[in-house]
């Protein structure tokens, strides 16, 4: 019996009722069930269908909002300046991220497929799904590791009588109280990224002051640097800072000086000058295993409750978490800022802007928070087709715009909260030379810890902030793993009969790879992999998707469907115009980020290691094309 269609929907090429042509590709029982949808639960009533669709779209929005909580967003904002970053990010969402998400969702709905089969119409680009799958797995490994780091902070926040990031420890993890050093005044310079700090002597009161201007915010707000000395005037107000005596002989990272950063680099990630990948960080190892076991248990529970994995099963209440978390972060930053002396509030200055780098960062973050390149939006599009029973969803365009507006707003609020914390963190001595931390983002974690270590209810605030961060990263890792599994089952349909073995193999593999990050040099490797993955792999996969869509757009039927779908909103012309320049924007983003990585402070050795997963993504398409060509030629030779 055919399900009732939406009164305003329009027919598509690959209708859901016409399963005889495409069931082998996309309507496998293990990958076709959407929670709350009529086809998943057997209901055909309008109320049940609308409820299922609402849950599906809220799940998509929740993923974007959880991604907007990540350190990558704040790192780009504080590095480039809050106001300019938000302006560029809004532009990036309008010109690139929002249209690309629209194309991905619509392609999934039009083809009734996930990433593994959305491009089956193009045999030479059939490997795009494999590239998306690999990219999703790499992103999941990174997110799982950061969630484990946040879990360490949560554990310390709820178990210690005194927050551990308020005192110091040496490389043997022996704790000691920091030395108080006095600084006076504040000077401003217009250099953007190059730091030329003057070294300070241990435990010596000094009048050295720094404030490296970076577009609305001093470099010293986040980079722990020192300034040229100035003469202390009689009535000049001073600031007392807690300083640790440890120093780092390498170039990355440049600081261990204040307790918050000392705790992160010395104890949590145990970074050592030799960057060893053989010495295991046992506490972080246990935390990583704990995160992956939790993800595995969640999948097992879902299998027991529903009889199968449900690929779009994101609870609607997850959407509340990012907004509460951002509110707590902003309130923490404001409460700390109010207590600061007026003499130190002049760090807000507008300096010169490196436009290309700023735009590249904004484009990268725009793609990041819109779930680009990992296949989740293709699967949501497939779910919308089930809702419309083979017809175009008439509400897709307006809803997509609102989703982008809300995720952009959350990213702006998160950036503002991070900026307020950076103001509190604005004066920290650095004993190293010139450094560029644009491609690093996990320094946000110790910055948050310092922001939450002052004022009342410090243990509670620290637990909530890092608990929210852990929840965000772990949930995204969970979603990305299920997206990767969806793609695997699309390519190898018979694997659904050994579903739990595939799940176990994937999770154990990800856990094993994550353990590379639980070593003395693991944090540098994690930063390198994350930078390559978001800066190069993500736009590269998007570019391949767009090239594939260029071929699809040559289909008269697809163009006709798109125009019909957009007719009510009068935006078919806009979509057609965007299509002409969006691939070029992605290419520019890819080139810009690749150039920036050549100047990163992350050790080159780890950058080279991080190219390995990138190579697997790049090679996925040509290798799959060769496989398809071989299968085609062999079948012809047998005739």
C-alpha positions as MATLAB code, in Angstrom:
seq = 'XXXXXXXXXXXXXXXXXXXXXXXXXXXXXXXXXXXXXXXXXXXXXXXXXXXXXXXXXXXXXXXXXXXXXXXXXXXXXXXXXXXXXXXXXXXXXXXXXXXXXXXXXXXXXXXXXXXXXXXXXXXXXXXXXXXXXXXXXXXXXXXXXXXXXXXXXXXXXXXXXXXXXXXXXXXXXXXXXXXXXXXXXXXXXXXXXXXXXXXXXXXXXXXXXXXXXXXXXXXXXXXXXXXXXXXXXXXXXXXXXXXXXXXXXXXXXXXXXXXXXXXXXXXXXXXXXXXXXXXXXXXXXXXXXXXXXXXXXXXXXXXXXXXXXXXXXXXXXXXXXXXXXXXXXXXXXXXXXXXXXXXXXXXXXXXXXXXXXXXXXXXXXXXXXXXXXXXXXXXXXXXXXXXXXXXXXXXXXXXXXXXXXXXXXXXXXXXXXXXXXXXXXXXXXXXXXXXXXXXXXXXXXXXXXXXXXXXXXXXXXXXXXXXXXXXXXXXXXXXXXXXXXXXXXXXXXXXXXXXXXXXXXXXXXXXXXXXXXXXXXXXXXXXXXXXXXXXXXXXXXXXXXXXXXXXXXXXXXXXXXXXXXXXXXXXXXXXXXXXXXXXXXXXXXXXXXXXXXXXXXXXXXXXXXXXXXXXXXXXXXXXXXXXXXXXXXXXXXXX';
ca = [
       0.000    0.000    0.000;
       1.407    3.369   -1.007;
       1.899    5.909    1.771;
       0.131    9.232    1.587;
       2.285   11.942    0.083;
       2.802   15.494    1.203;
       0.147   17.710   -0.454;
       2.817   20.057   -1.869;
       5.509   17.513   -2.788;
       6.649   16.748   -6.316;
       7.774   13.462   -7.833;
      11.455   12.644   -8.195;
      13.367   10.360  -10.532;
      14.228    7.617   -8.054;
      10.914    7.334   -6.247;
      10.689    5.278   -3.100;
       7.942    3.116   -4.572;
      10.191    2.154   -7.491;
      12.423   -0.091   -5.419;
      12.929   -2.750   -8.072;
      15.638   -0.637   -9.720;
      17.540    0.575   -6.686;
      16.826   -1.697   -3.730;
      20.206   -3.392   -4.099;
      21.858   -0.023   -3.631;
      20.030    1.815   -0.915;
      16.957    0.228    0.650;
      18.702   -2.470    2.631;
      16.809   -3.260    5.828;
      19.741   -2.266    8.010;
      20.215    1.152    6.428;
      16.704    2.244    5.474;
      15.104    2.734    8.876;
      14.682    6.232   10.202;
      13.360    6.645   13.782;
       9.850    8.005   13.982;
       9.323    7.871   10.222;
       6.327    6.089    8.710;
       8.498    3.614    6.814;
      10.490    2.789    9.930;
       7.619    2.163   12.333;
       4.795    1.207    9.957;
       2.614    4.222   10.646;
       0.905    6.163    7.886;
      -0.936    8.849    9.815;
      -0.106   12.468    9.076;
       0.690   13.196   12.717;
       3.130   10.298   12.933;
       4.825   11.331    9.693;
       5.198   14.972   10.693;
       6.576   13.965   14.076;
       9.144   11.726   12.428;
      10.215   14.420   10.000;
      10.538   16.981   12.788;
      12.743   14.639   14.765;
      14.885   13.962   11.708;
      15.479   17.665   11.043;
      16.105   18.480   14.710;
      18.709   15.717   14.709;
      20.444   17.337   11.765;
      20.387   20.715   13.527;
      21.701   19.151   16.748;
      24.751   17.789   14.944;
      25.598   21.242   13.571;
      25.158   22.872   16.990;
      27.352   20.260   18.674;
      30.030   20.883   16.050;
      29.804   24.610   16.801;
      30.966   23.807   20.365;
      34.318   22.450   19.207;
      37.718   23.984   19.860;
      38.306   24.610   16.142;
      35.668   27.355   16.157;
      37.060   29.262   19.142;
      40.668   28.842   18.034;
      39.919   30.470   14.680;
      37.904   33.254   16.319;
      40.481   34.179   18.949;
      43.342   33.923   16.464;
      41.664   36.125   13.888;
      39.611   38.414   16.115;
      35.982   37.990   17.106;
      34.318   40.665   14.958;
      36.207   39.955   11.751;
      35.891   36.195   12.222;
      32.112   36.349   12.640;
      31.813   38.590    9.582;
      33.848   36.229    7.441;
      32.049   33.200    8.872;
      28.647   34.660    7.987;
      29.915   35.275    4.454;
      31.320   31.736    4.279;
      27.991   30.235    5.347;
      26.075   32.258    2.757;
      28.411   31.636   -0.171;
      29.642   28.131    0.540;
      28.526   26.097    3.578;
      24.758   26.581    3.348;
      24.491   25.890   -0.421;
      26.796   22.892   -0.137;
      24.694   21.402    2.655;
      21.588   22.042    0.533;
      23.130   20.203   -2.399;
      24.166   17.272   -0.195;
      20.716   16.929    1.391;
      18.962   17.240   -1.949;
      21.287   14.757   -3.628;
      20.571   12.238   -0.854;
      16.840   12.790   -1.256;
      16.967   12.632   -5.052;
      19.043    9.430   -5.174;
      17.539    7.792   -2.040;
      21.108    6.938   -1.070;
      23.736    7.571    1.528;
      27.353    8.487    0.697;
      28.185    5.029   -0.627;
      25.717    5.112   -3.510;
      24.786    8.724   -4.078;
      27.371    8.929   -6.884;
      26.709    5.530   -8.437;
      25.464    7.287  -11.573;
      29.127    8.176  -12.236;
      31.284    5.000  -12.226;
      34.526    6.978  -12.341;
      33.508    8.909   -9.195;
      31.963    6.009   -7.327;
      34.922    6.166   -4.909;
      33.743    9.490   -3.468;
      31.703    7.483   -0.979;
      34.838    5.631    0.160;
      36.657    8.960    0.579;
      33.737   10.285    2.637;
      33.796    7.123    4.769;
      37.547    7.400    5.471;
      37.184   11.093    6.254;
      34.343   10.384    8.700;
      36.405    7.712   10.474;
      39.407   10.038   10.841;
      37.162   12.788   12.201;
      35.611   10.293   14.636;
      39.054    9.248   15.923;
      40.039   12.884   16.475;
      36.766   13.697   18.229;
      36.980   10.609   20.434;
      40.472   11.606   21.571;
      39.489   15.179   22.428;
      36.473   13.825   24.302;
      38.886   11.659   26.312;
      41.028   14.712   27.150;
      37.919   16.585   28.300;
      36.944   13.518   30.365;
      40.263   13.795   32.248;
      39.355   17.381   33.170;
      35.900   16.298   34.316;
      37.408   13.582   36.508;
      39.830   15.994   38.161;
      37.118   18.628   38.567;
      34.842   16.329   40.556;
      37.465   14.404   42.520;
      40.097   16.889   43.734;
      39.682   19.206   46.698;
      41.751   21.751   44.763;
      41.593   22.127   40.999;
      44.860   20.701   39.612;
      45.274   23.441   37.028;
      45.793   26.027   39.800;
      49.213   24.711   40.830;
      52.313   23.445   39.016;
      54.092   20.164   38.421;
      57.461   19.256   36.948;
      58.199   16.685   34.262;
      58.247   13.954   36.911;
      54.711   15.076   37.907;
      55.798   16.328   41.323;
      53.514   19.205   42.326;
      54.638   22.560   43.700;
      53.113   25.982   44.219;
      53.658   28.556   41.471;
      55.756   31.667   41.965;
      53.973   35.011   41.907;
      55.437   37.525   39.450;
      54.298   41.105   39.130;
      53.613   42.781   35.808;
      52.655   46.350   35.134;
      50.690   48.290   32.528;
      50.038   47.154   28.991;
      51.519   48.161   25.655;
      50.057   47.509   22.235;
      51.744   46.723   18.956;
      50.300   46.002   15.523;
      52.103   42.803   14.606;
      49.561   40.122   13.821;
      51.129   36.697   14.156;
      54.846   37.131   14.716;
      55.753   37.143   18.380;
      59.131   38.476   19.443;
      58.971   38.086   23.184;
      61.718   39.029   25.568;
      62.665   36.160   27.903;
      62.033   36.595   31.589;
      64.070   35.379   34.508;
      62.533   32.812   36.796;
      60.924   34.117   39.957;
      61.875   37.702   39.292;
      59.524   40.647   39.635;
      59.496   42.442   36.319;
      57.786   45.272   34.525;
      57.796   43.421   31.216;
      54.351   43.639   29.710;
      52.829   42.313   26.575;
      49.851   42.732   24.389;
      50.288   41.563   20.819;
      47.304   42.949   18.918;
      45.347   40.437   16.852;
      42.282   42.079   15.447;
      40.107   43.015   18.396;
      42.110   40.967   20.860;
      45.652   40.943   22.117;
      47.858   38.007   21.157;
      48.707   37.757   24.814;
      45.059   36.934   25.396;
      45.787   33.432   24.228;
      49.385   32.939   23.330;
      51.233   33.357   26.625;
      53.823   35.836   25.434;
      56.046   38.520   26.967;
      56.652   42.070   25.840;
      59.450   44.563   25.645;
      60.266   46.132   28.968;
      58.984   49.530   29.991;
      59.827   51.763   32.890;
      57.495   51.334   35.821;
      55.813   54.593   36.737;
      55.007   55.509   40.339;
      51.202   55.229   40.013;
      51.140   52.401   37.492;
      48.816   49.541   38.443;
      50.338   46.084   38.556;
      49.082   42.565   37.953;
      50.320   39.512   39.833;
      50.516   36.276   37.915;
      51.190   32.704   39.001;
      54.158   31.335   37.037;
      55.604   27.806   36.869;
      59.337   27.301   36.467;
      59.208   24.528   33.846;
      60.479   25.255   30.353;
      60.304   23.405   27.060;
      63.343   23.084   24.812;
      61.438   22.597   21.573;
      59.428   24.964   19.431;
      56.055   23.341   20.067;
      54.410   24.350   22.293;
      56.108   27.587   23.393;
      54.865   27.636   26.967;
      54.507   25.801   30.229;
      54.618   28.909   32.356;
      51.216   29.277   33.995;
      49.535   26.491   35.998;
      46.645   25.944   33.545;
      48.932   25.359   30.553;
      51.468   23.540   32.701;
      48.763   21.071   33.770;
      47.568   20.484   30.211;
      50.963   19.937   28.565;
      52.875   18.395   31.478;
      50.257   16.142   33.092;
      47.202   15.616   30.854;
      48.872   15.059   27.464;
      52.431   14.645   28.864;
      54.153   16.313   25.962;
      57.929   15.948   26.216;
      60.734   17.509   24.134;
      61.539   14.208   22.404;
      57.981   13.905   20.987;
      58.085   10.173   21.695;
      55.266    8.018   20.318;
      56.363    4.970   22.299;
      55.963    6.101   25.915;
      52.322    5.574   26.864;
      50.308    8.126   28.829;
      48.371    5.643   30.986;
      45.641    7.996   32.370;
      44.838    9.332   28.905;
      44.983    5.771   27.525;
      42.343    4.690   30.063;
      40.206    7.715   29.238;
      40.342    6.980   25.494;
      39.343    3.360   26.071;
      36.495    4.552   28.306;
      35.109    6.898   25.606;
      35.177    4.209   22.902;
      33.550    1.647   25.196;
      30.740    4.129   25.946;
      30.205    4.652   22.200;
      30.172    0.899   21.659;
      27.685    0.348   24.492;
      25.373    2.997   23.001;
      25.365    1.126   19.691;
      24.663   -2.189   21.413;
      21.770   -0.655   23.366;
      20.330    0.756   20.155;
      20.641   -2.653   18.508;
      18.779   -4.288   21.403;
      16.012   -1.683   21.554;
      15.356   -1.366   17.806;
      16.652   -4.663   16.434;
      19.108   -2.776   14.196;
      21.288    0.312   14.103;
      19.298    3.445   13.251;
      21.450    5.836   11.323;
      19.713    9.135   12.033;
      18.920    8.447   15.664;
      19.908   11.767   17.260;
      17.763   12.660   20.245;
      16.021   16.027   19.878;
      16.961   17.132   23.403;
      20.639   17.066   22.372;
      19.903   20.437   20.812;
      19.546   21.997   24.265;
      23.060   21.074   25.403;
      25.064   23.489   23.171;
      22.924   26.494   24.126;
      23.166   25.840   27.866;
      26.900   25.232   27.520;
      27.480   28.486   25.631;
      25.437   30.408   28.202;
      27.610   29.024   31.019;
      30.786   29.853   29.105;
      29.734   33.449   28.440;
      28.629   33.972   32.033;
      31.962   32.598   33.282;
      33.904   34.934   31.012;
      31.819   37.959   32.002;
      32.140   37.244   35.721;
      35.922   37.050   35.366;
      36.111   40.148   33.184;
      34.191   42.244   35.710;
      36.847   41.554   38.330;
      39.692   42.728   36.071;
      41.289   46.108   36.586;
      40.313   48.843   34.169;
      43.939   49.353   33.201;
      43.912   45.992   31.475;
      40.670   46.345   29.536;
      42.263   48.263   26.686;
      43.436   45.060   25.034;
      40.464   45.350   22.668;
      42.032   47.007   19.667;
      41.550   46.683   15.936;
      44.770   45.855   14.119;
      45.793   44.840   10.609;
      44.165   41.749    9.141;
      45.660   39.016    7.014;
      42.596   38.755    4.826;
      43.413   35.572    2.955;
      44.193   33.611    6.112;
      41.086   34.955    7.830;
      38.786   34.046    4.977;
      40.344   30.576    4.694;
      39.729   30.016    8.413;
      36.126   31.163    8.095;
      35.504   28.915    5.084;
      37.005   25.985    6.962;
      34.856   26.579   10.057;
      31.755   27.136    7.911;
      32.209   23.731    6.284;
      33.054   22.189    9.655;
      29.891   23.246   11.484;
      27.709   22.299    8.487;
      28.906   18.669    8.619;
      30.417   18.968    5.158;
      32.392   16.085    3.634;
      31.366   13.409    6.172;
      28.103   12.205    4.604;
      25.649   12.979    7.418;
      23.640   15.403    5.287;
      23.366   12.882    2.452;
      21.831   10.413    4.895;
      19.423   13.060    6.192;
      18.414   13.743    2.593;
      17.744   10.041    2.149;
      15.556   10.191    5.254;
      13.589   13.114    3.821;
      12.831   11.043    0.754;
      11.307    8.408    3.012;
       9.199   11.128    4.604;
       7.999   12.388    1.237;
       7.526    8.837   -0.123;
       9.457    9.593   -3.289;
       8.564   13.259   -3.611;
      10.530   16.469   -3.167;
      10.362   17.933    0.312;
       8.900   21.428   -0.179;
      10.244   22.753    3.150;
      13.898   21.886    2.580;
      15.199   25.272    1.428;
      13.677   27.465    4.165;
      14.595   24.936    6.820;
      18.173   24.732    5.578;
      18.513   28.515    5.870;
      17.243   28.501    9.448;
      19.587   25.683   10.373;
      22.529   27.694    9.070;
      21.389   30.804   10.930;
      21.123   28.932   14.243;
      24.470   27.158   13.895;
      26.113   30.437   12.883;
      24.575   32.169   15.912;
      25.815   29.434   18.224;
      29.302   29.608   16.684;
      29.313   33.397   17.225;
      28.220   33.005   20.862;
      30.822   30.312   21.443;
      33.475   32.570   19.910;
      32.344   35.446   22.139;
      32.563   33.235   25.227;
      36.006   32.047   24.187;
      37.082   35.634   23.603;
      35.943   36.647   27.087;
      37.976   33.783   28.511;
      40.920   34.905   26.391;
      40.691   38.368   27.937;
      40.971   36.795   31.371;
      43.943   34.840   30.051;
      45.570   37.881   28.456;
      48.915   38.132   30.193;
      51.108   35.065   30.342;
      54.903   35.096   29.944;
      56.574   33.086   27.254;
      60.206   32.095   27.159;
      60.297   31.062   23.520;
      60.808   32.832   20.232;
      58.610   33.505   17.212;
      55.709   31.087   16.903;
      52.579   30.771   14.805;
      49.725   28.888   16.456;
      47.058   29.393   13.807;
      46.890   25.689   12.975;
      46.765   24.645   16.620;
      43.439   24.607   18.454;
      43.700   22.470   21.588;
      45.315   25.328   23.534;
      41.667   26.349   23.973;
      41.274   23.589   26.573;
      43.782   24.995   29.117;
      42.453   28.479   28.348;
      38.972   27.305   29.374;
      40.416   25.705   32.499;
      42.023   28.982   33.536;
      38.785   30.817   32.823;
      36.800   28.490   35.096;
      39.384   28.394   37.899;
      38.464   31.852   39.256;
      35.445   33.048   41.209;
      32.839   30.982   43.027;
      31.681   27.430   42.234;
      34.913   26.698   40.362;
      34.598   22.914   40.580;
      31.002   23.016   39.361;
      31.738   25.350   36.447;
      34.790   23.356   35.427;
      32.770   20.129   35.517;
      29.941   21.617   33.449;
      32.179   23.263   30.845;
      34.367   20.222   30.266;
      31.437   17.829   30.655;
      29.663   19.669   27.838;
      32.816   19.606   25.719;
      33.190   15.870   26.291;
      29.526   15.275   25.402;
      29.865   17.286   22.200;
      32.946   15.504   20.904;
      31.750   12.034   21.950;
      28.328   12.503   20.313;
      29.868   13.721   17.062;
      32.261   10.744   17.092;
      29.244    8.453   17.584;
      27.376   10.008   14.645;
      30.422    9.902   12.359;
      31.036    6.242   13.139;
      27.446    5.354   12.291;
      27.733    7.370    9.075;
      30.860    5.414    8.170;
      29.056    2.138    8.942;
      26.132    3.225    6.770;
      28.557    3.752    3.879;
      30.300    0.411    4.472;
      26.983   -1.436    4.356;
      26.009    0.383    1.175;
      29.165   -0.804   -0.563;
      28.956   -4.314    0.889;
      25.290   -5.110    1.437;
      25.922   -8.639    2.697;
      27.837   -7.270    5.683;
      24.531   -6.322    7.304;
      24.131   -9.960    8.294;
      27.267   -9.670   10.440;
      26.499   -6.134   11.516;
      27.809   -6.363   15.082;
      31.108   -7.901   13.976;
      31.627   -4.982   11.603;
      30.762   -2.533   14.386;
      33.177   -4.236   16.779;
      35.964   -4.295   14.204;
      35.540   -0.600   13.361;
      35.402    0.568   16.997;
      38.388   -1.548   18.039;
      40.362   -0.251   15.033;
      39.526    3.355   15.910;
      40.448    2.704   19.550;
      43.803    1.233   18.540;
      44.610    4.171   16.252;
      43.574    6.628   18.982;
      46.227    5.183   21.272;
      48.898    6.850   19.127;
      47.623   10.109   20.615;
      48.050    8.772   24.177;
      51.833    9.112   24.025;
      54.335   11.816   24.933;
      54.202   13.280   21.451;
      50.585   12.367   20.803;
      49.218   15.870   21.215;
      51.463   17.138   18.401;
      50.352   14.266   16.161;
      46.688   14.928   17.042;
      47.062   18.611   16.173;
      48.724   17.691   12.875;
      46.073   15.148   11.882;
      43.236   17.495   12.881;
      44.798   20.399   10.962;
      45.323   18.354    7.798;
      41.878   16.779    8.128;
      39.948   20.041    8.511;
      42.227   22.242    6.425;
      42.929   19.994    3.429;
      40.954   16.728    3.525;
      37.584   18.346    4.241;
      37.659   20.877    1.338;
      39.193   18.228   -0.941;
      36.293   15.838   -0.328;
      33.839   18.713   -0.797;
      35.513   19.566   -4.087;
      35.176   15.959   -5.271;
      31.501   15.985   -4.282;
      30.958   19.173   -6.252;
      32.734   17.768   -9.301;
      30.506   14.710   -9.052;
      27.454   16.927   -8.807;
      28.603   18.776  -11.918;
      28.082   15.534  -13.771;
      24.730   14.910  -12.089;
      23.652   18.422  -13.028;
      24.043   17.451  -16.654;
      20.985   15.258  -16.173;
      17.833   16.945  -17.469;
      15.766   15.126  -14.876;
      17.856   16.384  -11.975;
      17.713   19.979  -13.210;
      13.972   19.663  -13.713;
      13.499   18.300  -10.211;
      15.615   21.069   -8.711;
      13.724   23.807  -10.510;
      10.382   22.338   -9.473;
      11.534   21.995   -5.877;
      12.697   25.597   -5.761;
       9.825   27.130   -7.696;
       7.655   27.976   -4.691;
      10.523   29.797   -3.005;
      11.653   31.480   -6.204;
      15.242   30.479   -5.539;
      15.992   28.104   -8.401;
      17.829   30.933  -10.161;
      19.882   31.604   -7.019;
      20.817   27.943   -6.697;
      21.844   27.822  -10.365;
      23.968   30.957   -9.940;
      25.642   29.615   -6.803;
      26.540   26.441   -8.609;
      28.735   28.397  -11.013;
      31.190   29.666   -8.377;
      30.942   27.330   -5.365;
      33.528   24.825   -6.730;
      35.932   27.733   -7.229;
      35.408   28.905   -3.631;
      36.168   25.413   -2.323;
      39.315   25.250   -4.458;
      40.502   28.626   -3.123;
      39.828   27.438    0.435;
      41.818   24.266   -0.196;
      44.799   26.166   -1.611;
      44.705   28.796    1.154;
      44.652   26.253    3.977;
      47.390   24.173    2.354;
      49.616   27.259    2.128;
      48.961   28.129    5.763;
      49.974   24.638    6.872;
      53.420   25.224    5.398;
      54.037   27.816    8.134;
      52.510   26.007   11.081;
      54.341   25.670   14.400;
      53.451   21.954   14.537;
      56.622   19.875   13.947;
      57.038   18.961   10.282;
      57.570   15.312   11.176;
      53.993   15.041   12.409;
      52.638   16.983    9.449;
      54.239   14.379    7.177;
      52.695   11.568    9.249;
      49.293   13.265    9.007;
      49.515   13.155    5.209;
      49.054    9.358    5.350;
      45.286    9.462    6.058;
      44.979   12.303    3.540;
      46.634   10.084    0.927;
      44.099    7.328    1.569;
      41.277    9.803    0.918;
      42.926   11.128   -2.236;
      43.599    7.644   -3.627;
      40.104    6.317   -2.878;
      38.533    7.759   -6.029;
      41.105    6.684   -8.662;
      41.500    3.215   -7.113;
      37.736    2.698   -7.095;
      37.570    3.963  -10.672;
      40.217    1.423  -11.706;
      38.276   -1.316   -9.919;
      35.054   -0.391  -11.695;
      36.831   -0.264  -15.041;
      38.363   -3.704  -14.418;
      34.992   -5.200  -13.460;
      33.391   -3.646  -16.545;
      36.066   -4.914  -18.949;
      36.079   -8.373  -17.395;
      32.293   -8.643  -17.726;
      32.491   -7.663  -21.379;
      35.242  -10.179  -22.073;
      33.083  -13.002  -20.671;
      30.232  -12.295  -23.079;
];
